[in-house]
Amino acid sequence: MSEEDHVRLVVEAMEEIHGSVAAEQYTGIYDRQCWGLDPNAAGSWASPYTGQHERYMPEYHKTHANHIL
């Protein structure tokens, strides 16, 4: 997938989750990184087990110092 196509898909996904505000606030500035190919990213990927999704989603929607963790 080209970088342009990938960024477009990510922006579309953000719009699907957050609505039109995502497109309104998107600056066009991004940093694309493939975690699967980065040797320094070992252990940086999370893959929640069944049931964890329900436990962590309430925290996902909170912001901490203007960041969603």
PyMOL commands that set and color helices and strands:
alter all, ss='L'
color gray80, all
select helices_A, chain A and resi 3-18+20-25+39-41+52-60
alter helices_A, ss='H'
color red, helices_A
deselect
rebuild
show_as cartoon
